[in-house]
Amino acid sequence: MRNQCNDSNQEHVHALPSRREVLIAATAVVAAPFLEGVTSIAQAAQTANTRVPADRGVQAQAGKVRGAAMEWLSYNGDKAGSKYSPLTQISGDNFNRLRAAWIWRSAEEEVAKANHLKTWAWEATPLMVRGVLYVSTSLSQVAAIDAATGKTRWVYDPETWKNGTPSNNGFVHRGVAYWADGDDRRILFGTGDGYLICLNAQMGKPILTFGEKGRIDLTRGLGRVVDRHLYGVSSPPVICRDVVVMGSKVNDVPLVAEMPAGDVRGFDVRTGKQDWIFHSVPREGEFGNDTWKDGSWKTTGAANVWTMMSADEALGYVYLPFSTPADDHFGVHRPGDGLFGDSLVCLDARTGKRVWHFQMAHHGLWDYDLPSAPNLIDIRVDGKPVKAVAQVSKQGFCYVFDRVTGKPIWPIEERPVPQSTVPGERTSPTQPFPTRPAPFDRQGVTENDVIDFTPELRKQALAVLEKYNYGPLFTPPSLQKPTIEMPGIAGGASWSGAASDPETGTYYVSSVTLPYAAKLLKSSVPNVDYFGEMTPVETMQGVPLWKPPYGRITAIDLNTGDHRWMTPVGDLAQSNPVLRQLGLRSLGRAARGHLLLTKTLLIVGQEGSTHREGGPRWCRTSRSTTQTLRLRQGDRKGCWRSSPAP
């Protein structure tokens, strides 16, 4: 029952740009090679953000753009999640000379300022179609931008903010989806307050024949009364065989006795008619319902798909990375393994029937949501071609399956793990461990993991460690002390995901070593005794307890499952006086690295920090092992900063 497959039932440029400006400016730089007629990537920024009539033709430079290889049609470049472009205009020889072509100011700024709104983060990746960028804002607005000039073509505001702060992580949005059939071109996206909206891509107006005048209320039809403040959407849908597949975001912590379900639904891309619903917490009589004991399926919520999804148009399958049921760290009220929480599920896009699934954490207590779209990649294993799917996880594993059958490419073993001491908590005796590839980040905590830069620092670190409960991977929360999760709730891997090279089968994973501590606090919600409060593990004047690297990129050969190389990303020693005084280098930095892969380069945009302080840093890494080794030795000639170094 745990893991089965083949189920037949199934403007003026500021001297120091804001984070939003930097991200969109970076888009301008990256978009340059997609614009065939652009001969220089340095263009006048003062023309940016000037509105043009919505019906004006695409700029001459952009008008030459043709073909999917020169466009960015999905959040991750394609529905396979590759983040790959075959273009070669930007290379290791000219990367250092890149300059912002233009800077676009987000349409949300005026609204946020006028209404005293606090947006959480800017996490959108624009699409680039026919020379136009389509991007969402943290307030669930959508803008169309001329990719060559940065001029705004149109902005659509669904006024999500009028319904209050969205669920879970507030005002945050990652992007939109694009669909076309001849001259019928559409932008589809979910909103923070729980609507699916369909716009005309040329005009930015709702398509009135879709749903109810261009929108669908996603809080309806879930079989429960849903409070809009507990339910919304922050990631783009995936469209497969003319079906719009929608996930959702739901509060991780139970705030009411009956939380919203994380069900996934499929809608007709032309009419908005709901074609199917897949219950993430199976109902009575459905496959997997017996993994919810004592009737807990009736009230447990979440187990949702909050992140991006992938699709194989040829097979007609969609691949869904599910999250942990609520509460993420306390499960007495939801005994059992709890399918389809923390599972990768393959569905038939037309029918919504389950083809296969695999659960990465049974009875999850660690917020180990599957954080990113799985990568669909064709590989050769033992000389035989395999249509594969690779899923990275917060816990630092890469799980690789035959994406047709769900069979693991290499064995995944159920191994004994520590058991809970919380009264009534029935943890799973085992958890799944892939035999290959090897983990790509640190897992679990022992005293051997503690820094030894100096005897004094090690002594201090060991003293701090004693404040916590700790152990190997999958050590459950305790009532006695806060329990260290290594990796933490931000990974390991995160929603930035991995990039895959369709030509070589090489897989590039960005990860951070940033443990969190789970503390169980009393809950006032009926039938939920405790909930998990998460805080970063204490440091010593900013010095982590653990040995480096703190941020890294790992290259994996998916044809063999072997690691090809690992390199730190960023350098904490640059900004930490204690580490700088010791003369340490190349320690990595615990901040997400967002990846763009080309034929010759792996481009990494590293966040200011995983807590989103400071400005991002952009680096390029040559994909050859020798160049990567040079990078590991401290060669930073291929990096530039968006703001002065600290």
C-alpha positions as CSV (number, residue, x, y, z in Angstrom):
1,M,0.0,0.0,0.0
2,R,2.8,2.4,0.8
3,N,4.4,2.8,-2.6
4,Q,2.6,1.2,-5.5
5,C,2.5,1.8,-9.3
6,N,0.5,0.9,-12.4
7,D,-2.9,1.2,-10.7
8,S,-5.5,0.8,-13.5
9,N,-8.1,2.6,-11.4
10,Q,-6.4,5.3,-11.2
11,E,12.2,54.2,-16.1
12,H,15.2,56.0,-14.2
13,V,17.7,53.4,-13.2
14,H,18.5,53.6,-9.4
15,A,22.1,53.3,-8.3
16,L,21.1,50.5,-5.9
17,P,18.0,48.5,-7.3
18,S,15.5,46.8,-5.1
19,R,15.3,43.0,-5.1
20,R,12.3,43.1,-7.5
21,E,14.1,45.4,-9.9
22,V,17.2,43.3,-9.8
23,L,15.3,40.1,-10.6
24,I,13.4,41.7,-13.5
25,A,16.6,43.3,-14.7
26,A,18.3,39.9,-14.6
27,T,15.4,38.7,-16.7
28,A,16.2,41.4,-19.3
29,V,19.8,40.1,-19.4
30,V,18.7,36.5,-19.7
31,A,16.0,37.3,-22.3
32,A,18.6,39.0,-24.6
33,P,19.7,35.8,-26.3
34,F,16.1,34.8,-26.9
35,L,15.7,37.9,-29.0
36,E,17.2,37.0,-32.4
37,G,17.3,40.6,-33.7
38,V,19.0,42.1,-30.6
39,T,22.6,42.8,-31.4
40,S,23.6,44.4,-28.2
41,I,22.5,43.4,-24.7
42,A,23.2,46.9,-23.4
43,Q,20.1,49.0,-24.2
44,A,18.7,52.3,-23.0
45,A,17.0,51.7,-19.6
46,Q,15.2,55.1,-19.5
47,T,12.5,53.8,-21.9
48,A,11.5,51.0,-19.6
49,N,8.1,50.8,-17.9
50,T,6.5,53.2,-20.5
51,R,3.1,51.9,-21.4
52,V,2.3,51.1,-25.0
53,P,-1.1,50.4,-26.5
54,A,-2.1,46.8,-25.9
55,D,-2.8,46.2,-29.6
56,R,0.6,47.4,-30.8
57,G,2.7,44.8,-32.6
58,V,5.6,43.2,-31.0
59,Q,8.8,45.2,-31.4
60,A,10.8,44.6,-34.5
61,Q,13.7,43.0,-32.6
62,A,11.3,40.6,-30.8
63,G,9.3,40.0,-33.9
64,K,11.9,37.7,-35.3
65,V,11.6,35.3,-32.4
66,R,10.2,32.0,-33.5
67,G,10.3,28.5,-32.1
68,A,10.1,27.0,-28.7
69,A,13.9,26.7,-28.4
70,M,14.1,30.5,-28.5
71,E,11.3,31.1,-26.0
72,W,10.6,30.3,-22.3
73,L,7.1,28.8,-22.4
74,S,6.7,27.5,-18.9
75,Y,7.9,28.4,-15.5
76,N,10.9,26.1,-15.7
77,G,11.4,26.7,-19.4
78,D,9.4,23.7,-20.5
79,K,6.8,21.3,-18.9
80,A,9.6,18.9,-18.2
81,G,11.1,21.3,-15.6
82,S,14.5,21.4,-17.3
83,K,15.4,25.1,-16.9
84,Y,17.5,24.5,-20.0
85,S,18.1,26.7,-23.1
86,P,20.2,25.4,-26.1
87,L,21.2,29.0,-27.0
88,T,24.8,30.0,-26.8
89,Q,25.0,33.8,-27.2
90,I,25.9,34.2,-23.5
91,S,29.1,32.3,-22.8
92,G,31.9,32.2,-20.2
93,D,33.8,34.7,-22.4
94,N,31.2,37.4,-22.2
95,F,29.3,36.8,-19.0
96,N,31.4,39.3,-17.0
97,R,30.4,42.0,-19.5
98,L,26.7,41.6,-19.1
99,R,24.8,44.7,-18.2
100,A,21.1,45.3,-17.4
101,A,19.3,46.0,-20.7
102,W,16.5,47.7,-18.8
103,I,14.8,47.7,-15.4
104,W,11.1,47.3,-14.9
105,R,9.4,48.4,-11.7
106,S,6.7,46.0,-10.4
107,A,3.1,47.0,-10.8
108,E,2.4,46.0,-7.2
109,E,4.5,48.9,-5.7
110,E,1.9,51.6,-6.0
111,V,-0.9,49.4,-4.7
112,A,1.1,48.1,-1.8
113,K,2.2,51.6,-0.7
114,A,-1.3,53.1,-1.0
115,N,-3.0,50.3,1.0
116,H,-0.2,49.6,3.5
117,L,0.4,46.1,2.3
118,K,3.5,44.0,3.1
119,T,4.5,41.6,0.4
120,W,6.5,38.7,1.5
121,A,8.9,38.0,-1.4
122,W,9.3,38.2,-5.2
123,E,9.4,34.7,-6.6
124,A,8.1,35.0,-10.1
125,T,9.8,33.7,-13.2
126,P,8.5,35.4,-16.4
127,L,7.5,33.5,-19.5
128,M,8.9,34.7,-22.8
129,V,6.5,34.2,-25.7
130,R,6.7,35.9,-29.1
131,G,9.0,38.6,-27.7
132,V,6.7,39.4,-24.7
133,L,7.4,38.6,-21.1
134,Y,4.5,37.5,-18.9
135,V,5.1,37.9,-15.2
136,S,3.1,37.9,-12.0
137,T,3.6,40.0,-8.9
138,S,3.4,39.2,-5.3
139,L,-0.2,40.6,-5.3
140,S,-1.3,38.2,-8.0
141,Q,-1.3,40.8,-10.7
142,V,-0.1,39.9,-14.1
143,A,1.9,42.1,-16.5
144,A,3.0,41.8,-20.1
145,I,6.3,43.4,-20.9
146,D,8.1,44.0,-24.2
147,A,11.2,41.8,-23.8
148,A,13.4,44.0,-26.0
149,T,12.6,47.4,-24.4
150,G,11.1,46.7,-21.0
151,K,7.9,48.7,-21.9
152,T,4.7,47.6,-20.2
153,R,2.1,46.4,-22.7
154,W,-0.6,45.7,-20.1
155,V,-1.3,45.0,-16.4
156,Y,-4.2,43.0,-15.0
157,D,-5.0,43.4,-11.3
158,P,-7.5,40.8,-9.9
159,E,-7.5,42.9,-6.7
160,T,-6.7,39.9,-4.6
161,W,-5.4,42.2,-1.8
162,K,-9.0,43.3,-1.1
163,N,-9.7,39.9,0.4
164,G,-6.9,40.3,3.0
165,T,-3.6,38.6,3.4
166,P,-3.5,35.2,1.6
167,S,-3.0,31.9,3.5
168,N,0.3,30.5,4.8
169,N,3.1,32.7,3.4
170,G,1.0,35.7,2.6
171,F,1.5,37.8,-0.6
172,V,3.8,35.7,-2.7
173,H,3.3,34.5,-6.3
174,R,5.5,32.5,-8.7
175,G,4.1,32.9,-12.1
176,V,1.6,32.1,-14.9
177,A,0.9,29.5,-17.5
178,Y,0.6,30.0,-21.3
179,W,-1.6,28.2,-23.8
180,A,-2.3,28.8,-27.5
181,D,-4.4,27.3,-30.3
182,G,-3.9,29.3,-33.4
183,D,-4.8,32.9,-32.7
184,D,-6.4,32.0,-29.4
185,R,-3.6,32.7,-26.9
186,R,-4.2,32.6,-23.1
187,I,-2.6,33.4,-19.8
188,L,-3.9,31.3,-16.9
189,F,-3.0,31.7,-13.2
190,G,-4.2,31.2,-9.7
191,T,-4.5,34.0,-7.2
192,G,-3.6,34.3,-3.5
193,D,-7.3,34.4,-2.6
194,G,-8.2,31.2,-4.4
195,Y,-9.4,32.0,-8.0
196,L,-8.3,30.6,-11.3
197,I,-8.3,33.4,-13.9
198,C,-7.9,33.2,-17.7
199,L,-6.8,36.2,-19.7
200,N,-6.4,37.0,-23.4
201,A,-2.6,37.1,-23.8
202,Q,-2.7,40.0,-26.3
203,M,-5.0,42.3,-24.5
204,G,-4.7,41.3,-20.8
205,K,-8.5,41.0,-20.5
206,P,-10.5,38.2,-18.9
207,I,-11.9,35.6,-21.4
208,L,-15.6,35.8,-20.5
209,T,-16.4,32.4,-21.9
210,F,-14.1,30.7,-19.4
211,G,-15.7,29.8,-16.1
212,E,-17.8,32.7,-14.7
213,K,-16.7,35.7,-16.8
214,G,-13.1,34.6,-16.9
215,R,-12.6,33.2,-13.4
216,I,-13.4,30.2,-11.2
217,D,-13.7,30.2,-7.5
218,L,-11.4,27.4,-6.3
219,T,-12.7,27.4,-2.7
220,R,-15.9,25.8,-4.0
221,G,-16.2,22.1,-4.8
222,L,-13.7,20.8,-2.2
223,G,-16.4,18.9,-0.1
224,R,-15.8,21.2,2.9
225,V,-16.6,24.7,3.8
226,V,-13.4,26.6,3.0
227,D,-12.3,29.9,4.6
228,R,-10.7,31.9,1.8
229,H,-8.0,33.1,4.3
230,L,-6.8,29.5,4.7
231,Y,-6.7,28.6,1.0
232,G,-5.1,30.1,-2.1
233,V,-2.7,29.6,-5.0
234,S,0.9,30.9,-5.3
235,S,2.4,28.7,-8.1
236,P,1.4,28.5,-11.8
237,P,-0.8,25.6,-13.1
238,V,0.5,23.1,-15.6
239,I,-1.4,22.5,-18.8
240,C,-1.4,19.1,-20.4
241,R,-3.6,18.0,-23.3
242,D,-5.8,21.1,-22.9
243,V,-6.4,20.4,-19.2
244,V,-5.4,23.0,-16.7
245,V,-4.1,21.2,-13.6
246,M,-4.4,23.3,-10.4
247,G,-2.7,22.9,-7.1
248,S,-3.2,25.1,-4.0
249,K,-1.5,26.5,-0.9
250,V,-3.1,25.7,2.5
251,N,-2.0,26.7,6.0
252,D,0.6,24.3,7.4
253,V,-0.7,24.7,10.9
254,P,-4.4,23.7,11.7
255,L,-6.3,26.9,12.5
256,V,-9.7,25.3,12.5
257,A,-10.9,21.8,13.3
258,E,-11.6,21.0,9.7
259,M,-8.9,22.4,7.4
260,P,-9.1,22.8,3.6
261,A,-8.1,19.8,1.6
262,G,-5.2,19.9,-0.8
263,D,-7.1,18.3,-3.7
264,V,-5.8,18.8,-7.2
265,R,-8.3,19.5,-10.0
266,G,-8.3,19.5,-13.8
267,F,-10.2,22.2,-15.8
268,D,-10.9,22.4,-19.5
269,V,-8.6,25.1,-20.8
270,R,-11.2,26.5,-23.2
271,T,-14.4,26.6,-21.0
272,G,-13.1,26.3,-17.5
273,K,-15.4,23.2,-16.9
274,Q,-14.0,21.0,-14.1
275,D,-13.0,17.7,-15.7
276,W,-11.9,15.8,-12.5
277,I,-10.7,16.1,-8.9
278,F,-8.0,14.0,-7.2
279,H,-8.4,13.8,-3.5
280,S,-5.0,14.2,-1.8
281,V,-6.6,12.8,1.4
282,P,-8.5,9.8,-0.1
283,R,-12.1,9.5,0.9
284,E,-13.9,6.4,2.0
285,G,-13.7,3.7,-0.7
286,E,-10.8,5.4,-2.5
287,F,-7.3,4.0,-2.9
288,G,-5.2,5.0,0.1
289,N,-8.1,5.8,2.5
290,D,-6.9,2.9,4.7
291,T,-3.7,4.9,5.4
292,W,-5.7,7.3,7.5
293,K,-6.7,5.6,10.8
294,D,-9.5,6.5,13.1
295,G,-11.4,8.4,10.5
296,S,-8.8,11.1,10.4
297,W,-9.3,11.6,6.7
298,K,-12.5,13.5,7.4
299,T,-10.9,16.5,9.0
300,T,-7.2,16.5,8.1
301,G,-6.2,19.2,5.6
302,A,-3.3,20.4,3.4
303,A,-1.3,17.5,1.7
304,N,-1.5,20.0,-1.2
305,V,0.6,20.8,-4.2
306,W,1.8,24.3,-3.5
307,T,4.8,24.2,-5.8
308,M,5.3,23.8,-9.5
309,M,4.2,20.6,-11.5
310,S,5.5,18.9,-14.6
311,A,3.8,17.2,-17.6
312,D,4.6,14.8,-20.4
313,E,2.4,15.7,-23.3
314,A,3.3,12.6,-25.3
315,L,2.2,10.3,-22.4
316,G,-0.6,12.6,-21.3
317,Y,0.7,12.4,-17.7
318,V,1.1,15.1,-15.1
319,Y,3.5,14.7,-12.1
320,L,2.4,16.2,-8.8
321,P,4.7,16.8,-5.8
322,F,2.5,16.8,-2.7
323,S,3.2,18.4,0.7
324,T,2.8,17.2,4.3
325,P,-0.6,17.0,5.9
326,A,-1.4,19.6,8.6
327,D,0.1,19.9,11.2
328,D,3.6,19.5,9.7
329,H,5.2,18.4,13.0
330,F,2.4,16.8,15.0
331,G,0.4,13.8,13.9
332,V,-1.4,12.3,16.8
333,H,-4.7,13.4,15.3
334,R,-3.9,11.8,11.9
335,P,-2.5,8.3,12.6
336,G,-1.3,6.2,9.7
337,D,1.1,6.8,6.8
338,G,-1.3,9.4,5.3
339,L,-1.3,9.0,1.5
340,F,-0.8,11.1,-0.5
341,G,1.1,13.4,1.8
342,D,4.8,13.9,0.9
343,S,4.3,11.8,-2.3
344,L,5.1,12.1,-6.0
345,V,1.9,11.2,-7.8
346,C,1.5,10.6,-11.6
347,L,-2.0,11.2,-13.0
348,D,-3.6,10.9,-16.4
349,A,-4.1,14.5,-17.4
350,R,-7.4,13.8,-19.2
351,T,-9.1,11.7,-16.5
352,G,-7.3,12.6,-13.2
353,K,-6.8,8.9,-12.5
354,R,-3.8,7.8,-10.6
355,V,-1.2,6.0,-12.7
356,W,1.4,5.5,-9.9
357,H,2.7,7.1,-6.8
358,F,5.6,7.0,-4.4
359,Q,5.6,8.4,-0.8
360,M,8.9,10.0,0.3
361,A,8.0,10.3,4.0
362,H,5.4,8.2,5.8
363,H,3.3,10.0,8.5
364,G,5.4,13.1,7.8
365,L,6.4,15.2,10.9
366,W,9.2,17.3,9.4
367,D,7.6,19.6,6.8
368,Y,9.4,17.6,4.1
369,D,7.1,18.8,1.4
370,L,8.3,17.9,-2.1
371,P,9.4,21.4,-2.9
372,S,9.7,21.7,-6.6
373,A,8.6,20.4,-10.0
374,P,10.1,17.0,-10.8
375,N,12.4,16.9,-13.8
376,L,11.4,14.7,-16.8
377,I,14.5,13.5,-18.6
378,D,15.4,10.7,-20.9
379,I,18.5,8.8,-19.8
380,R,20.3,5.6,-20.6
381,V,20.8,3.1,-17.7
382,D,22.9,0.0,-18.3
383,G,22.8,0.8,-22.0
384,K,19.0,0.9,-22.2
385,P,16.9,4.1,-22.8
386,V,14.6,5.1,-20.0
387,K,12.0,7.8,-19.8
388,A,12.8,9.0,-16.3
389,V,11.5,11.5,-13.7
390,A,13.8,12.8,-11.0
391,Q,12.4,14.5,-7.8
392,V,14.7,16.4,-5.4
393,S,13.5,16.7,-1.8
394,K,14.1,18.9,1.2
395,Q,15.7,16.0,3.0
396,G,18.5,16.0,0.5
397,F,17.6,13.0,-1.7
398,C,17.1,12.7,-5.4
399,Y,14.5,10.0,-6.2
400,V,14.6,8.7,-9.8
401,F,11.8,6.6,-11.4
402,D,10.7,5.3,-14.7
403,R,8.1,8.0,-15.4
404,V,5.9,5.6,-17.3
405,T,5.6,2.8,-14.7
406,G,6.8,4.5,-11.5
407,K,9.4,1.8,-10.9
408,P,12.6,3.2,-9.1
409,I,15.6,3.2,-11.4
410,W,17.8,2.1,-8.5
411,P,16.5,0.4,-5.3
412,I,14.9,2.5,-2.6
413,E,15.1,0.8,0.8
414,E,12.9,1.1,3.8
415,R,15.2,1.6,6.7
416,P,14.5,1.8,10.5
417,V,14.3,5.4,11.8
418,P,14.0,6.9,15.4
419,Q,10.6,6.7,17.0
420,S,8.6,9.5,18.7
421,T,8.5,9.9,22.5
422,V,5.4,12.1,22.2
423,P,2.4,10.4,23.9
424,G,0.0,9.0,21.2
425,E,2.3,9.8,18.3
426,R,2.6,6.6,16.1
427,T,5.6,7.2,13.8
428,S,6.4,5.0,10.9
429,P,9.0,2.4,11.9
430,T,10.8,2.9,8.6
431,Q,11.3,5.5,5.9
432,P,12.5,5.2,2.3
433,F,16.2,5.8,1.5
434,P,17.4,5.8,-2.2
435,T,20.5,3.7,-2.7
436,R,21.6,6.1,-5.5
437,P,22.2,8.9,-6.2
438,A,23.8,9.6,-2.9
439,P,22.4,12.4,-0.7
440,F,23.3,15.9,-2.1
441,D,23.4,17.7,1.3
442,R,24.1,17.0,4.9
443,Q,21.6,14.7,6.7
444,G,21.1,14.4,10.4
445,V,23.3,15.7,13.2
446,T,26.1,14.2,15.2
447,E,29.0,15.8,17.2
448,N,31.3,15.0,14.3
449,D,29.3,17.5,12.2
450,V,30.2,20.4,14.5
451,I,32.8,22.9,13.3
452,D,36.5,22.6,14.2
453,F,37.8,25.8,12.8
454,T,39.3,26.5,16.3
455,P,39.1,24.6,19.6
456,E,37.2,27.5,21.1
457,L,34.6,27.7,18.4
458,R,34.1,24.0,18.5
459,K,33.6,24.2,22.3
460,Q,31.0,26.9,21.9
461,A,29.2,25.0,19.2
462,L,29.0,21.9,21.3
463,A,27.6,23.9,24.1
464,V,24.9,25.3,21.9
465,L,24.1,21.9,20.5
466,E,23.2,20.6,24.0
467,K,20.2,22.9,24.0
468,Y,18.6,20.7,21.3
469,N,17.3,17.3,20.7
470,Y,19.1,15.9,17.7
471,G,19.9,12.7,15.8
472,P,19.9,11.1,12.3
473,L,17.6,12.0,9.5
474,F,13.9,11.6,10.4
475,T,14.4,12.2,14.1
476,P,10.9,13.2,15.2
477,P,10.0,16.3,17.3
478,S,10.1,16.0,21.1
479,L,8.3,17.6,24.0
480,Q,11.5,17.9,26.0
481,K,13.7,20.1,23.8
482,P,13.5,21.7,20.3
483,T,14.5,19.1,17.8
484,I,16.9,19.9,15.0
485,E,15.9,19.0,11.5
486,M,18.9,18.6,9.2
487,P,18.1,19.5,6.5
488,G,15.5,22.0,7.6
489,I,12.2,23.2,6.3
490,A,13.9,25.3,3.6
491,G,16.0,22.3,2.4
492,G,18.1,20.6,1.3
493,A,16.5,21.4,-2.0
494,S,13.8,24.0,-2.2
495,W,11.2,25.4,-4.7
496,S,14.1,26.6,-6.8
497,G,14.5,23.0,-7.8
498,A,17.0,21.4,-10.1
499,A,18.1,21.8,-13.8
500,S,18.6,18.9,-16.2
501,D,20.5,18.7,-19.4
502,P,18.5,16.7,-22.0
503,E,21.6,16.1,-24.1
504,T,23.9,14.6,-21.4
505,G,21.6,13.4,-18.7
506,T,23.4,15.6,-16.2
507,Y,21.3,16.9,-13.3
508,Y,22.3,20.1,-11.3
509,V,20.9,20.5,-7.8
510,S,21.0,23.6,-5.7
511,S,20.8,23.1,-2.0
512,V,21.4,24.8,1.4
513,T,22.6,23.5,4.7
514,L,20.2,25.5,7.0
515,P,18.8,23.4,9.8
516,Y,15.7,24.4,11.7
517,A,14.5,23.4,15.2
518,A,10.9,22.2,15.8
519,K,9.3,23.1,19.1
520,L,5.9,21.7,20.0
521,L,3.5,24.2,21.4
522,K,0.0,23.8,22.8
523,S,-2.8,24.3,20.3
524,S,-6.3,25.7,21.0
525,V,-7.8,24.0,17.9
526,P,-10.1,21.0,18.8
527,N,-8.5,17.6,18.3
528,V,-5.0,19.1,17.7
529,D,-3.1,19.1,21.0
530,Y,0.1,20.6,19.7
531,F,1.6,22.4,16.6
532,G,5.2,22.9,15.5
533,E,6.9,26.2,15.8
534,M,10.0,26.4,13.6
535,T,13.0,28.6,14.2
536,P,16.5,28.6,12.7
537,V,19.1,26.8,14.9
538,E,21.1,29.2,17.0
539,T,24.5,30.4,15.7
540,M,27.6,31.9,17.3
541,Q,27.8,35.5,16.0
542,G,26.5,34.3,12.7
543,V,28.8,31.3,12.6
544,P,26.9,28.0,12.0
545,L,27.4,25.1,14.2
546,W,28.1,22.8,11.2
547,K,31.0,22.3,8.9
548,P,30.7,23.9,5.5
549,P,29.7,24.1,2.8
550,Y,26.5,26.0,3.7
551,G,25.3,26.4,0.1
552,R,26.2,24.2,-2.9
553,I,25.6,23.0,-6.4
554,T,25.8,19.2,-7.0
555,A,26.1,17.7,-10.5
556,I,24.7,14.2,-10.8
557,D,25.0,11.9,-13.8
558,L,21.5,10.4,-14.0
559,N,22.6,7.7,-16.4
560,T,24.7,6.1,-13.6
561,G,23.4,7.8,-10.4
562,D,27.0,9.0,-9.6
563,H,27.9,12.5,-8.4
564,R,30.1,14.2,-10.9
565,W,31.1,17.2,-8.8
566,M,30.1,19.5,-6.0
567,T,31.0,23.2,-5.6
568,P,30.1,25.7,-2.8
569,V,28.0,28.7,-3.9
570,G,28.5,32.0,-2.2
571,D,30.9,32.5,0.7
572,L,29.8,33.2,4.2
573,A,33.3,34.2,5.2
574,Q,33.0,37.4,3.1
575,S,30.3,38.8,5.3
576,N,31.1,37.2,8.7
577,P,33.9,38.9,10.6
578,V,34.8,35.9,12.7
579,L,35.2,33.6,9.7
580,R,37.0,36.3,7.7
581,Q,39.5,36.8,10.5
582,L,40.3,33.1,10.3
583,G,41.2,33.5,6.6
584,L,38.6,30.9,5.5
585,R,37.3,30.8,2.0
586,S,34.7,29.1,-0.3
587,L,32.4,28.1,2.6
588,G,29.2,28.5,0.6
589,R,26.3,30.5,1.9
590,A,22.9,29.2,3.1
591,A,20.8,31.0,0.4
592,R,18.8,29.4,-2.4
593,G,20.5,29.2,-5.8
594,H,18.1,29.6,-8.8
595,L,19.4,27.8,-11.9
596,L,19.5,28.5,-15.6
597,L,21.3,25.9,-17.8
598,T,22.6,26.5,-21.3
599,K,24.8,24.4,-23.6
600,T,28.0,25.9,-22.0
601,L,27.0,27.5,-18.7
602,L,25.2,26.9,-15.5
603,I,24.0,30.3,-14.3
604,V,23.1,30.6,-10.6
605,G,21.2,33.5,-9.1
606,Q,21.6,33.2,-5.4
607,E,19.2,34.9,-3.0
608,G,20.4,37.5,-0.5
609,S,19.5,34.9,2.1
610,T,16.9,32.2,2.5
611,H,15.2,34.7,4.9
612,R,15.2,37.1,1.9
613,E,17.5,39.8,3.3
614,G,19.8,41.7,1.1
615,G,20.2,41.5,-2.7
616,P,20.8,38.5,-4.9
617,R,24.1,37.5,-6.4
618,W,24.5,36.2,-9.9
619,C,27.2,33.7,-10.8
620,R,28.1,31.6,-13.7
621,T,29.8,28.2,-13.4
622,S,31.4,26.5,-16.4
623,R,29.8,23.1,-16.7
624,S,33.2,21.4,-17.2
625,T,34.8,19.7,-14.2
626,T,38.1,21.5,-14.6
627,Q,36.4,24.9,-14.5
628,T,34.3,23.9,-11.6
629,L,37.4,22.9,-9.7
630,R,38.9,26.3,-10.4
631,L,35.7,27.8,-8.9
632,R,36.2,25.6,-5.8
633,Q,39.7,27.0,-5.4
634,G,38.2,30.5,-5.0
635,D,38.1,31.8,-8.6
636,R,35.2,34.3,-8.6
637,K,36.0,36.0,-11.9
638,G,32.8,34.8,-13.4
639,C,30.5,36.5,-10.8
640,W,29.0,40.0,-10.5
641,R,27.0,41.5,-7.8
642,S,23.8,43.5,-8.0
643,S,24.9,45.7,-5.1
644,P,28.2,46.4,-3.3
645,A,29.8,43.5,-1.5
646,P,29.2,43.5,2.3
